[in-house]
Amino acid sequence: EALLAETRGRGGPTEHTYATVPGEWTGRYQHPARADNQYWIRMRHVQIPTVLSLLTPEYQTRFVQQAYHEAVTNAPQWPATYCWPEGFMRRWHTVAVNDQPHSVLVTPKLVQIMVGAADNFVTEIHVGREFNKEGAVPRLGADVPRWYGETIGFWDEDVLISWTSNVQGWTVHGSFEYSNKMQTIEIYTPNRDAAGNFLGINHEAVFYDPEALVEPIRIVASDIGLPVGVLNTSRQPA
């Protein structure tokens, strides 16, 4: 609501047509991060007490139990170990997105972001639609959680702002569990050089989960002085 209010203050949201939508975003992107430049969600360069400080007591207990079995009994509780679905938060986790190109398709009313390793992770941002708020959480379709949630968004000129809800609570590859109340606000911003040439897309995400998290948390990384995210890098030919 706050970002939408700011956008309205600038005369938006922008109603793009095929003639004005940032079609230059359409293409394939390679993630720049490797083992020495990882988000905390990937659990490579973070201490367990740091993660515990973000979690409510119930989810602290679950996380400690999980870490114990991974470190002591050699029983990693990873979804892939049991051929389970990976879930929503896998979008921010290492090999699933690190080594695979992201395919981005931009239209005025729908933006699709797809990447895959163990599975295909597809985000469909429905531009201009509104959530039904009568169920347990805001949603587009039936009052049934979805593995990757449901996402709506709006344009603020050439910036895309999205809201994801109706997520199936789960866990991800050695990281903490999250609940069905998990929601995100994500901001996709074009990265340009001094001459205004399009270079890539910066991605920022803010996570809200009143059941699992003690406060909203935000994923932003930096690389060579520039903000980076899931899609920030030089673009490959489509």
N, C-alpha and C positions, 0 to 999 in steps of 0.2 A: 504493500500500500504506500509506503514511504517513497519508493522508487517510482511508482506510478504517479504520485503527486508531484514529484520533481519533474517528471516527463511532461505532465499536463501543464506545469508552470512554464515550460518551454514551447507550448503549443501542440504537444503530442497527445497520445502516441502517434507515430508516423504511420500513415496508411500507404504502404508501398504497393506499386504495381510491378509488372514484369519489367517495365522500362526504368524503374527507380530502385528496385530491391538490390542489395549488394550481391549481385550474382558472381562477382569476382571471388567470393568466399568458396564457391563450389569447386571442389578438387580433393586431392589427397594430401594428408599432412603427416609428417613424422614427428613423434614425440622426442624432445631433446634429452630427457632425463635418463641417467643410467645409475649404477649403484652408488656413485659418489654424489648424486643430486636427487634425493628421493623425498617425496612427501612423507610426513610422519605417519600417515595412514598405512604405509607399506611396512612399517614396523622394522625397518633396517637400522635407522639412526635415531632411535628414541628409546627411553627407558620406561619400563612398565609403570613405575610410580607416576610418571608424567601422564600416561594414558589414564591411569586410575583416578587422577585428580579431575578428569573430565566426566567421570561416570557416576551415576547414582549408586547407592549401596547394593541393590540387587544386581546391577550389571557389573559392579566391581567384583562381586563374588563370582559371577560367571566367568569373568575374564581371568581371575586368578586361578580358578579351577582349570580353565583351558590352558593357560600358560604352564601350569604344573605338569599336565599330561604331555605337553609338547617337549618340555625340558627334562622331565624326570622319568616318565614311563615310556617315552618315545612313541607316543600315540597322537600324532598331529591331528587336530580336529579341523581339517580343511574340507570344504564341501566336495572338492574334486576327489578326495580320498574315498568317498562313498558314492561317487557319481551323482551327487546332488546338484541342483541349480546353483549358480554362483551368486546371484542376487545383485541388488542395486549398487552397493558400495564397491563392487569389483571394478566399476568404471574408474576408480582412482587407485587401482592397485597394480603395480609392477607389470609382470609379463603380459597380462591380459590387455594392457593398453600401451605398454612401454615400447615393445618391439614391432607392433603392427601399425600400419598406416591407418589414419582416420579418414573415412570417406564422408565428406560434407556435401549435402545437397540443399540449396537455398531456393525457396519459392516465396511469393508474398504471404501465403497463408500457412505454409508448413516448412519447417527446417528439420532435416533428418541428419543425425550424426551416427555413423556406424563404425564399429571397430570390433575385431575378433581375435581370439587366440584359442582358448579352450572352448569358448562359445562365441556367438555373435551378440554384441551389446548394442542395442539400437535405442536411441533417444529420438522421439518425434515431438517437436515443439509445435503445438497448435496455436498459431498466432491469432489473437483477437478473440479467442474463446474464453468462457468463464466456467469456473468450477461449480458443481452442485454441492452446496454446503450442508445438506440435510442429513448426511450419513455420519459415520464415525469420524471420518476425515474428509476434507474437500476431494472431489473426484469428478471425472468426466463420465464414466460409464457406470456399470453396476457397482453396488457397495461391496466389492470384493477386492482385496489387495492384489496388486500386480507385482511381478518380480522386479520390474524396472520402473514401476510407478506410472503415473500419467502426468503429462507436462503441458502447461499453457505458457504463453509469452506475449510480449509486445515489443515493437521497435521504438527506440528513441533515436531517430535518424539512422545512423549506421551502427548503433549498439543494440544488441538483442538481449533482453532480460526475460528469464524464464522462472517458472514456479513448478516444482514437482511435488506431487502428493500421491496418496493411495499406494504406498510402498509396502511390499511384504517384508516384515521384520525377519532378519536373518543374521548371518555372520559372514566374514570374508577372510579367507586365507591367512589365518594367524592373527587377525586383528579382532577388535571387540564386537560384541553383538549389538544390534540396534533393533528398535521396535517398529510396529506398524504405524506409529505416529511420526516416523522419520519424514521430514520434508526438506527441500532445498530451495534456495534462491540462487540462481546462477546468472552470471553476467559475461557475455561474450563481446569483446571489444576488438576492433581491427588494430593491428600493429602496423605502423607505417614508418617509412624512413623520412629524412628531412625534406625530401622532394614530394612527399605525399604518396609514394608508391606503396601498394599493399604488400606486406611481408608475411603476415600470418594472423592468428587469432589468439588473444589473451583470454584465459578462462579463469574466473573466480567463482568459488562456491561457498555458500554459507549454509550450515546444517542445523536443523532444529529437530530435537527429539525430546520432548518433556519427560518421557518415561526413562530413557537411557542416559541422557546428557544433562549435566547440571546447568549448562548454559549453552547458547548457540556457539558453534565453532566455525572457523573460517579456514579454507585452504587457499593459500597464496604462496607461491615459491618465487625465487628470483634467480636469474642466470645472466651473467655478464651485465649486471646493472639493470636488466629489464625484467618486468613481471612476466612469469611464464605459467602456463597451465596445461591442461590436457592437449590443447591444440596449438600452442604457440611455437611456431617454427617456420622455416621456409617451406613454401608449398611446392609439391611435386606436380607434374602434369597430370591432369585428370585421366 
